[in-house]
């Protein structure tokens, strides 16, 4: 079967899906809005939604039991957050000295199989990766993307942000780590990456993928270099980019930003048709090179 891409869907369907994924439209809203485009394509609106939804098993790159890595789930106390944080800790099976650490922050569905796979990919590039689950105190990622989005709306975001601060501090202090910390996040996680850059002066590198930009008033606090990845067809996120870019320049902050042509929000997520292989590969290589430059040694 030929894998579908964003080009197989009407732009309005992609916009509707983005609104649905981010809680700005209900499932019924999507189905109603997509119906006429589905009819033109000779499918049902439900079929369009299914085609756009994640296919975790098909996209998995590294199996959880891969002999090259060691994985475990770790719980840590988060007294300023939601009380506890649980996350997926991944490191190379064979340690060659102390390694840099990278916090991996999920989208707005919690720690799903795709983000666990991302953490394994990071570890195979000789980092220690830790991917927390913001939904842990609500029962954890429920195994269903719709239910996960519903749970996400129940989070106290102020406390959840503190959970990520605690997780980052835990990771940075790991005995196997070299004391240097990076963060990479996607969508919601990209927003957390930007937030941590303003909150943690000890952060050494931050890589937000199409995430909510940091508040302009907080940009002066940033110490870590930023590598910012944006999708060209992402009106919702890109609307705030000029102000963020202006604030970064005003305060002389070290950053590089890349806007990938003809890409959709979520272009790095290889479980859905919005994935763009060329852009994702380039962005990922830039990310790993960036972490090696700022975290190693």
Order of alpha helices (4+ residues) and beta strands (2+ residues): alpha-alpha-alpha-alpha-beta-beta-beta-alpha-beta-alpha-alpha-beta-alpha-beta-beta-alpha-alpha-beta-alpha
